[in-house]
Amino acid sequence: MKPSVVSRTGAAQVTDQKYEVTGELTPDATGTYLPIGPWNDKPAYELASNGWYIWWDGVDAWMITATLGVVAGPIWDRTDPNIVGNYVPLGGAVGIATVTEI
């Protein structure tokens, strides 16, 4: 059975989707990301092993950050409505992060 989450607008979203982040990344944000609930009306994901997050910024980009909702420090960014693909490093991050559906 798929878990159900409710967005800030009250619209139900259903997801059991997982994503894998790969690449030669510094700091290491690679691994399997699991759904944790809604963020800016889209599902957010957390890396099971060390607390990195993939989340929608509410405007036009997916982010990989060490703190949910905070665009600071080393981050990876993808300006695209699709979560899957390559993310560019910003703020001291190194390497191209690739997000794939698993």
C-alpha positions as CSV (number, residue, x, y, z in Angstrom):
1,M,0.0,0.0,0.0
2,K,1.3,3.5,-0.9
3,P,1.7,6.0,1.9
4,S,-0.4,9.1,1.5
5,V,0.7,12.6,2.4
6,V,-1.2,15.9,2.4
7,S,0.3,19.1,0.9
8,R,0.1,22.5,2.5
9,T,-2.9,23.3,0.3
10,G,-4.7,20.2,1.5
11,A,-4.4,18.3,-1.8
12,A,-3.5,14.7,-1.2
13,Q,-0.4,13.4,-2.8
14,V,0.5,9.7,-2.9
15,T,4.1,8.6,-3.2
16,D,6.2,5.6,-2.3
17,Q,8.8,6.7,-4.9
18,K,12.5,6.4,-4.0
19,Y,15.4,8.1,-5.8
20,E,19.1,7.4,-6.0
21,V,21.7,10.2,-6.1
22,T,25.0,9.2,-7.7
23,G,28.2,11.0,-8.7
24,E,31.7,11.9,-7.3
25,L,30.3,14.5,-4.8
26,T,31.9,16.5,-2.1
27,P,30.4,16.5,0.4
28,D,29.0,13.0,-0.1
29,A,25.3,13.3,-0.7
30,T,25.0,10.0,-2.6
31,G,22.6,7.2,-1.7
32,T,18.9,6.3,-1.6
33,Y,16.4,9.0,-0.8
34,L,13.1,8.1,0.8
35,P,9.8,10.2,0.8
36,I,9.3,12.2,4.0
37,G,6.2,14.2,3.2
38,P,5.2,17.3,1.3
39,W,7.3,20.5,0.8
40,N,6.1,23.4,-1.3
41,D,3.3,21.2,-2.7
42,K,5.7,18.4,-3.9
43,P,7.1,15.4,-2.1
44,A,10.4,15.9,-0.3
45,Y,13.0,13.1,0.2
46,E,15.6,12.4,2.8
47,L,18.8,10.4,2.4
48,A,18.5,7.5,4.8
49,S,22.1,7.3,5.8
50,N,23.1,10.9,6.7
51,G,20.3,13.5,6.4
52,W,20.6,15.1,3.0
53,Y,17.4,16.2,1.4
54,I,15.9,16.6,-2.1
55,W,13.1,19.2,-2.1
56,W,11.2,21.6,-4.4
57,D,11.9,25.3,-3.9
58,G,8.4,26.3,-4.7
59,V,9.3,28.3,-7.8
60,D,11.3,26.5,-10.5
61,A,14.0,24.2,-9.0
62,W,14.8,21.0,-7.2
63,M,17.5,21.3,-4.5
64,I,19.8,18.9,-2.7
65,T,20.8,20.4,0.6
66,A,21.9,19.4,4.1
67,T,18.9,21.2,5.7
68,L,15.4,20.9,4.4
69,G,14.2,24.2,3.0
70,V,17.6,26.0,3.5
71,V,19.6,27.2,0.4
72,A,23.0,27.6,2.1
73,G,26.3,25.9,2.2
74,P,27.1,23.2,-0.3
75,I,24.0,22.5,-2.5
76,W,23.1,21.0,-5.8
77,D,20.4,22.6,-8.0
78,R,18.2,21.5,-10.9
79,T,16.1,24.2,-12.6
80,D,13.4,21.9,-14.1
81,P,10.0,20.6,-12.9
82,N,11.3,17.0,-13.3
83,I,13.2,15.7,-10.2
84,V,15.2,13.2,-12.4
85,G,18.4,14.4,-14.0
86,N,21.6,16.2,-13.4
87,Y,22.1,18.8,-10.6
88,V,24.8,21.5,-10.7
89,P,26.9,22.2,-7.7
90,L,26.7,25.6,-5.9
91,G,28.0,27.1,-2.7
92,G,31.1,25.0,-2.4
93,A,29.6,21.7,-3.5
94,V,31.8,19.6,-6.0
95,G,30.6,17.3,-8.7
96,I,27.5,16.8,-10.8
97,A,24.8,15.0,-8.8
98,T,22.6,12.6,-10.9
99,V,19.1,11.7,-9.5
100,T,17.5,8.6,-10.9
101,E,14.2,6.9,-10.1
102,I,14.6,3.5,-8.4
